């Protein structure tokens, strides 16, 4: 399966730490991507490990996981938060940034210059078929995929995942972790799908998707769903 993408696709991540518990599907998720200033990634990671995590906990901000790419040429740091709802996110985040302890940490860690060059964020809601299955994940390799559907075909794409794709992925040793679409207030909410899958390692992940692509069952599902929709369900890779 060629991976249509808009923002991030086929990036492998090594888990730093995961602080998770079974979460209801109606929670609001926020996926954040930080780009560290050149040479400052370790400073950024240390700030999270030694300070930010404690302050997140203080302000009821739930951490689902942290990752860095295996081939991290851009100094990326990706993490996932969750909140009971949008209003809670706004309140908790406001209290966090106004905390004097946080302001002190920022001042101390940026005394030699900014450590974050850029930050991207998207609010997400879990799909109704999302496993949220962290069992036996351990310190494995994660893959984040982001798909952009063709116009008016997000529902058909979700149906294909719900009824076929997730089972075929598991058949080929690709562990489904979590699936989301952006919240209604997010730009592009009408046509995006975000998901994490898990592999033993990068090589086995590549091999598993190669097998998946060649599976006659997948080819049949793909052909049938595209015929029903009148064309591709996802835009080509960019």
C-alpha positions in Angstrom: 0.0 0.0 0.0 1.6 3.3 -1.1 1.2 5.8 1.7 -0.7 8.9 0.7 0.4 11.8 2.9 0.0 15.4 3.6 2.2 16.1 6.6 3.9 13.1 8.0 3.9 9.5 6.7 6.1 6.5 7.1 8.2 8.0 9.8 9.4 5.5 12.3 9.5 6.5 16.0 11.2 5.0 19.0 9.2 5.4 22.1 10.9 7.4 24.9 8.1 6.8 27.5 4.4 6.2 27.5 2.1 7.1 30.4 -1.2 5.7 29.3 -4.4 4.2 30.7 -7.5 3.0 28.9 -9.0 6.1 27.4 -12.6 6.7 26.3 -13.1 7.5 22.7 -14.7 10.9 23.5 -11.4 12.4 24.8 -9.8 15.2 22.8 -6.2 14.3 21.6 -3.5 16.7 20.6 -0.6 15.6 18.5 2.3 17.9 18.7 5.5 18.0 16.7 8.5 20.1 17.9 11.5 20.9 15.7 14.4 21.6 18.0 16.8 24.4 17.3 20.0 22.9 15.8 22.0 21.2 18.4 19.3 21.6 21.1 17.3 18.4 20.8 18.9 16.9 23.9 18.2 20.1 25.9 14.6 19.9 24.8 14.2 16.2 25.8 15.9 16.9 29.1 13.4 19.7 29.8 10.5 17.4 29.2 12.0 14.5 31.3 13.1 16.7 34.2 10.4 19.4 34.3 7.6 19.4 31.8 6.2 16.0 32.7 5.8 17.0 36.3 4.1 20.2 35.4 1.8 18.4 32.9 0.7 16.1 35.8 0.2 19.1 38.1 -2.1 20.7 35.6 -4.0 17.4 34.7 -2.6 17.2 31.2 -2.5 13.5 30.3 0.5 12.3 28.4 -0.1 9.3 26.0 3.4 9.0 24.6 6.6 10.6 23.4 8.6 9.7 20.3 11.6 10.7 18.2 12.2 9.6 14.6 14.9 6.9 14.1 16.3 9.0 11.3 16.0 12.3 13.0 17.6 14.7 10.5 15.2 17.5 11.4 15.5 17.4 15.2 11.9 16.3 15.6 10.2 15.4 18.9 6.6 14.1 18.7 4.2 13.7 21.6 0.6 13.0 22.2 -1.6 14.5 24.9 -5.3 14.0 25.8 -7.9 15.9 27.6 -11.5 15.3 28.7 -12.8 17.9 26.2 -11.9 21.2 24.4 -12.8 23.4 27.3 -10.6 21.3 29.7 -7.7 21.6 27.2 -8.0 25.4 27.1 -8.2 25.7 30.9 -5.4 23.2 31.7 -3.1 24.7 29.0 -3.7 28.2 30.2 -2.9 27.3 33.8 0.2 25.5 32.6 1.7 28.3 30.6 0.9 30.8 33.4 2.6 28.7 36.1 5.5 30.5 37.6 7.4 27.2 37.9 7.0 26.7 34.1 8.1 30.2 33.3 11.2 29.7 35.5 12.0 26.5 33.6 11.7 28.2 30.3 14.0 31.0 31.4 16.6 28.6 32.6 16.6 26.3 29.6 16.6 29.1 27.0 19.3 31.3 28.6 21.6 30.3 25.8 19.0 30.7 23.1 15.7 29.2 22.0 15.5 25.4 22.0 12.4 25.1 19.8 12.5 26.4 16.3 9.0 25.4 15.3 5.9 23.6 16.7 3.0 22.0 14.9 -0.2 20.9 16.5 -3.5 19.2 15.5 -6.5 18.3 17.7 -7.9 14.8 17.0 -10.8 12.6 17.9 -10.6 8.8 18.0 -12.5 6.9 15.3 -15.2 4.4 16.4 -13.0 1.5 15.2 -9.8 2.6 16.9 -8.3 -0.2 19.0 -6.3 2.0 21.4 -4.4 -1.2 22.1 -1.1 -0.6 24.0 -0.7 -4.2 25.3 2.6 -5.8 24.5 3.8 -2.7 22.7 6.9 -2.3 24.8 9.9 -0.5 23.4 9.1 -1.2 19.8 9.0 0.9 16.7 6.0 3.1 15.9 4.9 4.4 12.6 2.7 7.5 12.2 0.8 7.7 8.9 -1.3 10.6 7.8 -3.7 10.2 4.8 -5.6 12.8 2.9 -8.8 11.4 1.3 -10.1 12.4 -2.1 -13.0 14.8 -1.9 -16.1 13.4 -0.1 -14.4 10.1 0.4 -13.3 10.2 4.0 -16.3 8.1 5.0 -15.5 5.5 2.4 -11.9 5.5 3.6 -12.9 5.0 7.2 -15.3 2.2 6.2 -12.5 0.4 4.4 -10.3 0.6 7.4 -13.1 -0.4 9.8 -14.3 -3.3 7.7 -11.1 -4.6 6.0 -7.8 -2.8 6.4 -7.2 -3.1 10.2 -7.7 -6.9 10.0 -5.4 -7.2 7.0 -2.7 -5.1 8.8 -2.8 -7.5 11.8 -2.7 -10.5 9.4 0.7 -9.2 8.2 2.1 -8.5 11.7 1.3 -4.8 11.8 -0.2 -3.9 15.2 -3.0 -1.3 15.1 -2.6 1.2 17.9 -4.8 4.2 17.4 -6.8 6.0 14.7 -8.1 9.5 14.6 -9.6 12.2 12.5 -9.2 15.9 13.2 -11.8 17.6 15.3 -14.5 19.5 13.5 -12.8 22.8 14.3 -9.5 21.8 12.9 -8.5 22.8 9.3 -8.9 19.9 6.9 -11.3 18.0 9.2 -13.3 16.8 6.2 -10.6 14.7 4.6 -7.8 13.6 7.0 -6.9 10.3 8.8 -4.1 10.0 11.3 -3.0 6.6 12.7 -0.2 4.9 14.6 0.8 1.3 13.9 3.6 -0.7 15.7 6.4 -2.9 14.4 9.1 -5.1 15.9 11.7 -2.9 14.1 12.0 -0.8 11.0 13.0 -3.6 8.7 10.1 -5.8 9.7 7.7 -2.9 9.3 8.9 -2.3 5.7 8.6 -6.1 5.0 5.2 -6.3 6.5 3.8 -3.5 4.4 5.4 -5.0 1.3 3.5 -8.3 2.0 0.4 -6.3 2.7 0.6 -4.6 -0.7 1.0 -7.9 -2.4 -1.9 -9.7 -0.6 -4.7 -10.6 -3.1 -7.2 -10.0 -0.3 -6.0 -6.3 -0.1 -5.9 -5.9 -3.9 -9.5 -7.2 -4.0 -10.7 -4.8 -1.3 -8.9 -1.9 -2.8 -10.4 -2.5 -6.3 -13.9 -3.0 -4.9 -13.9 0.1 -2.7 -12.5 2.3 -5.4 -15.0 1.0 -7.9 -17.8 1.8 -5.5 -16.4 5.3 -4.8 -15.7 6.0 -8.4 -12.0 6.4 -8.0 -9.1 6.5 -5.5 -10.0 7.0 -1.8 -6.7 8.7 -1.0 -4.6 11.4 -2.7 -1.3 10.3 -4.1 1.9 10.8 -2.1 3.4 14.3 -2.2 
